[in-house]
Amino acid sequence: MKKFSILFIALTLVLTTSCSSDDSKPLSASIIGTWKMISDIEDDDEFVEEGDCDVLYSFTQNTISIEEYAGSDCSELVPNSDNTWAYSIVNNVIIGFDSEEYQGEITNYDYEIIELTETTLKIKYEDEGYVNIITMTRL
């Protein structure tokens, strides 16, 4: 009977510790590197079409840079004076993924990481019914 009690207690401990739920799972891959946008869906409308020039996102340890290309051969870098800024990741949310200044006010847009593998980065921004989902592939 004593062996049965010890076995029951051990089994209970294993089941309760292995079945706990954690919604903020650690990321399975590193975001650091260069990513090419392959899809940009805003409120069910796709904004990336076959033949579009590249939009590249480069992540370092603490900054994001965006390079957007244009022209007939997609070799012209679109001028943008404010294309690098700081970010952090907290609970699988990219804090400061995008920002803009309007009339002296800076607005940061935080995107939830919904998929991050060695080859794919998929992020989502939601605000008052507006949804933006961007999918990228690692270069």
N, C-alpha and C positions, 0 to 999 in steps of 0.2 A: 504494500500500500504506500510505503514511504517513497519508493521509486516512482510510482505513478504520480504522486503529488509533485515531486521534483520535475518530472517530465512535463506535467501540465503547466507548471510555473514557467519553465524554460520556453515551452511552445507559446505561451501567452506573451512573454516578453518579446520573442522574435516577431510575432504577428503584429503587435502594437507598434514596434519601432519601425518595421519595414513597410507598414501601410500608411504612414503619416503623409499628409498632403502638404506640398509646398508650392504655392503659385509663383514664387519668384525664383525659379530654377536658375542656376548659374548658366551663363552663355556657353555653348558647346564649342564655339570657334572664336577666333580673334577677329575683331572688326578692322584692325589695322591693316591698311593696304589700299589699293586703288580698285574702285568699283565702277562698272559701266551701267547706267540706267537702261533697263530694257522694257520697263512698263511704268506708266504714271497715270493712275486712275483717280480722277476727281469726280465724286458723286456719280459713279457709273459711266463716266466718259473717259475713254482712253486718249491720252495726249502724246503717246509715242507711236509712230507709224514706221513701217518698213521703209528704209531709205533715209530716215531722219539722221542728222549728224549726231555724233556722240556727246553725251553729257557725262563727265567723269567726276566722281566723288573720291577724294583721297583723305583717308583718316590716318593721323599719326596718333601718338599716345594721348594727346589732348587738344588737337586742332582738326578742323575739317576744311578742305579746300575744294572749290568747285571749278571745273573747266568746262565751258560749253563751246562747241565747235560749230562753224557755219561755212557757207560758201558752196560753190558748185562741186568742189571736191572734198568738202568737209575738213579742210586744213586750216581755216582761219579761226583763231581763238577769239571768241566774242569778248570785247573789253568789258571788264567789270572791276571797279575800283575797290570793292569790298567783298572779295570772294574767299576770305579765310577768317575763321573765328574759332573761339574755344568751345569745347563741349565736354560733357562728362556722361557717364552711364550710371544710372541709379535704378535698381529694380527692373532691369531690362528696358529702360526708357532712356533715349538719347536726349539729354537735357541740353537745349541750345542747338538742335540739329540745323535749324534755319533761323535767321533773324532778319528783321528789316527795321529801318528807321523812318518814321513819318512824323513830321512837324516836331522834331526833337525827342519824340518818344520811341524807345526801342522795344520791339515786340519779339519775344523768342517763341519758337515753335518747337515743342517737344514731341518726338515721334517714338511710339512703342515699337520695339523690335519683336516682330511676330515670327520671324524665321531667320536664323543665322547658322549657316553651315560653311564649310570650306569654300563653297562655290556660289552660294546664294545669300543675299541679304534682302529681307522684305520688312518694310516698316510702315507704320500707320499713324496718321494724325486725325483726331476727331475734335470737332468744336461746334456745338449747337446745331447738330444735324449734318454738318459738312464733314465728309470723309475723304481723305487722300491716302492712297496706298501706292508706295513706290517699291518696285522690285529691281534689284541690281544683280549683276554677275561679276565675280572677281576676275580681274585681269592678271 
